[in-house]
Amino acid sequence: MANPRHDGLILPDGREVEHPALLLDLDGTLIEIAPTPDAVVVPPTLPHVLRRLRARHGDAVAIISGRPVEAVDALLDHAAFAVAGEHGAALRTVPGGPVVRDGLPVLPEAELARAAAAVARFPGALVERKAHGVALHYRRAPEAEAALRAAAEAIVAACPGFSLLAGSMTWEVRPDGVHKGNAVRALMAAPPFAGRMPVFIGDDVTDRDAIAAAAALGGVGLLVAEAFASPAGVRAWLEDA
């Protein structure tokens, strides 16, 4: 359905949102999940769509992802105005601006080595090191789920100030208090998002904090499976948003 207002948005259920701020997860929302993080395919039209959305909605378009900010920018050709990476542990609030991290703790090398050793036992599993944590992926080794969870729990037990996050076939260790809900709040406090209505779209358990934060700020949070069926459905809707 076409949007009748220049800066309005019609949600899939027919509700209208005036002056929206689009806050979008990446993997599983804008692009299909791949067996490994580096195997994803970005539709060639997606960066253009994001730039067109920025022009329509006063630049209020951001990506909130578990990936590092630099990885998001590289995948999307720097198309988003702002990016919150690593579930909000890192923020780039303006195009070309610095990536800001607020003094978060870093996992000791010994614990990163523990994660790597756990993953090495299972062909197909992989470890993703982040600036302030680590993710253990088992999409290509589902039999590793319990063992990798045990390894992640051991890391958390050895490192006060860190907690365990269950993702899509992933166990992630991250600093306490880091989640996408806080990323939503940080972005919505800054221009060009401030004063707009947040519309967050995500697909995973890691996105529920952001959905709750968007609702608490008077906006809307949508799950891909419930509102769009698939990333292709999200992209088709954004074409007209």
C-alpha atoms as one frame of an Amber mdcrd trajectory, in Angstrom:
protein
   0.000   0.000   0.000   1.391   3.399  -0.918   1.989   5.931   1.826  -0.235
   9.001   1.434   2.011  11.318   3.458   5.524  12.355   2.558   6.851  11.546
   6.047   4.290   8.959   7.090   4.400   5.202   7.211   1.714   2.547   6.902
   2.502  -0.632   8.851   1.638  -4.089   7.481  -1.476  -4.186   9.691  -2.743
  -0.884   8.280  -1.796   1.367  11.187  -0.351   4.738  10.242   2.773   6.184
  11.846   3.613   9.851  11.407   7.236  10.991  11.447   8.741   7.523  11.922
  12.299   6.593  12.767  13.168   3.259  11.149  15.379   1.070  13.341  16.188
  -2.187  11.582  17.950  -5.387  12.521  20.122  -6.828   9.742  20.563 -10.630
   9.703  17.218 -12.386   9.473  15.431  -9.065   8.970  16.888  -7.232   5.977
  18.947 -10.140   4.677  18.568 -13.896   4.914  20.584 -15.722   7.565  23.503
 -17.664   6.106  25.423 -20.679   7.435  28.248 -18.342   8.507  28.281 -14.559
   9.108  30.572 -13.928   6.133  28.395 -15.931   3.724  25.412 -13.574   3.714
  24.161 -12.128   0.441  23.033  -8.499   0.336  20.511  -7.809  -2.434  22.096
  -5.173  -4.675  19.057  -2.889  -4.381  19.064  -2.793  -0.563  21.558   0.086
  -0.075  19.583   2.159  -2.595  16.336   1.444  -0.722  17.894   2.540   2.580
  19.172   5.770   1.042  15.749   6.482  -0.432  14.185   5.891   3.000  16.622
   8.390   4.494  15.589  10.983   1.939  11.903  10.342   2.647  12.125  10.242
   6.443  14.603  12.952   7.329  17.627  10.620   7.561  16.021   8.730  10.481
  17.151   5.265   9.376  19.453   3.128  11.535  20.671  -0.454  11.679  20.833
  -2.186  15.070  22.828  -5.399  14.726  24.896  -7.912  16.594  27.607  -7.390
  13.991  30.383  -4.820  14.453  29.561  -1.367  13.099  32.309  -1.606  10.496
  30.922  -4.894   9.185  27.417  -3.437   8.855  28.700  -0.404   6.971  30.728
  -2.592   4.636  27.779  -4.874   3.863  25.365  -2.004   3.238  27.776   0.393
   1.509  27.383   2.920   4.351  23.718   3.401   3.428  22.299   3.789   6.959
  22.489   7.149   8.717  23.441   5.486  12.019  24.525   2.028  13.142  24.430
   0.392  16.564  26.718  -2.631  16.471  27.415  -5.528  18.827  23.873  -5.248
  20.256  24.489  -1.611  21.168  28.012  -1.893  22.576  29.228   0.329  19.735
  27.495   3.324  18.152  28.121   5.338  15.014  25.546   8.108  15.254  26.328
  10.103  12.103  27.552   9.098   8.638  31.321   8.797   8.612  31.488   9.557
  12.322  33.540   7.752  14.955  32.464   4.493  16.525  31.849   5.198  20.208
  32.227   2.610  22.951  31.501   3.696  26.512  34.344   2.130  28.478  32.980
  -1.392  28.340  35.060  -4.292  29.680  36.990  -6.578  27.349  37.226 -10.347
  27.716  40.665 -11.622  28.745  42.665 -13.426  26.088  42.521 -16.622  28.143
  38.720 -16.643  27.878  38.828 -15.954  24.153  41.193 -18.911  23.866  38.710
 -21.016  25.855  35.998 -20.106  23.334  38.227 -20.956  20.380  39.173 -24.314
  21.901  35.517 -25.219  22.479  34.593 -24.410  18.889  37.572 -26.301  17.491
  36.072 -29.577  18.750  33.165 -29.315  16.298  33.749 -29.046  12.539  31.471
 -26.361  11.167  31.180 -24.394  14.405  32.936 -21.056  14.549  33.977 -18.360
  16.965  33.356 -14.661  16.282  35.505 -12.305  18.314  34.034  -8.882  19.013
  35.500  -5.780  20.599  33.787  -6.519  23.923  32.754 -10.138  23.740  32.621
 -13.335  21.764  29.990 -15.349  19.893  30.005 -19.123  19.463  28.072 -20.154
  16.334  26.750 -23.692  15.835  24.425 -23.348  12.824  26.627 -25.746  10.833
  27.231 -27.955  13.871  23.933 -28.259  15.773  25.335 -31.112  17.843  27.641
 -28.534  19.488  24.829 -26.569  21.128  25.166 -27.963  24.660  28.964 -28.005
  24.695  29.247 -24.446  23.426  26.685 -23.262  25.933  28.736 -24.876  28.700
  31.867 -23.130  27.418  30.081 -19.780  27.257  28.702 -20.244  30.764  32.206
 -21.019  32.029  33.477 -17.789  30.489  30.699 -15.793  32.141  31.410 -17.465
  35.497  35.064 -16.463  35.213  34.353 -12.879  34.125  32.201 -10.702  36.390
  30.436  -8.030  34.377  29.571 -10.325  31.483  26.418 -12.270  30.706  25.225
 -14.933  28.286  22.899 -14.183  25.392  21.097 -16.863  23.394  20.857 -15.937
  19.720  19.900 -17.707  16.517  22.006 -20.886  16.850  24.559 -18.796  18.703
  25.739 -18.364  22.279  27.163 -14.908  22.851  29.063 -13.504  25.822  28.641
  -9.745  26.142  29.048  -7.056  28.828  26.184  -6.685  31.296  23.613  -4.091
  30.311  24.417  -4.236  26.611  21.311  -4.970  24.582  19.389  -3.610  21.638
  16.827  -1.902  23.840  19.475   0.472  25.134  20.613   1.008  21.539  17.075
   2.088  20.632  17.018   4.549  23.543  20.436   5.986  22.673  19.539   6.526
  19.031  16.125   8.012  19.815  17.766  10.600  22.082  19.911  11.962  19.245
  19.143  13.772  15.998  17.675  13.031  13.514  15.746  10.398  15.492  14.724
  12.507  18.499  11.085  13.590  18.402  10.088  10.849  15.969   8.211   7.611
  16.562  10.506   4.560  16.637   9.570   1.641  14.401  11.865  -1.299  15.149
  11.878  -4.496  13.105  13.752  -7.642  14.182  13.555 -11.392  13.972  15.254
 -12.972  16.955  15.172 -13.245  20.734  17.985 -10.681  20.789  15.548  -8.161
  19.278  12.878  -8.394  21.968  14.570  -5.770  24.169  14.470  -3.359  21.218
  10.817  -4.150  20.524   9.986  -3.411  24.169  12.015  -0.190  24.131  10.317
   1.049  20.962   6.904   0.405  22.516   7.902   2.121  25.764   8.884   5.201
  23.755   5.453   5.295  22.152   6.509   3.526  18.981   6.148   0.097  17.453
   8.177  -3.100  17.478   7.573  -5.790  14.874   8.820  -9.362  14.527   9.595
 -10.504  11.004   7.797 -13.850  11.316   4.599 -12.218  12.550   4.419  -9.146
  10.319   6.358  -9.974   7.153   7.003 -13.754   7.030  10.580 -13.330   5.756
  13.355 -10.824   5.020  12.078 -10.710   1.451   8.767  -9.526   2.875  10.504
  -6.817   4.889  12.392  -5.616   1.825   9.212  -5.537  -0.271   7.475  -3.440
   2.392  10.424  -1.061   2.666  10.311  -0.482  -1.067   7.095   1.442  -0.385
   7.881   2.830   3.061
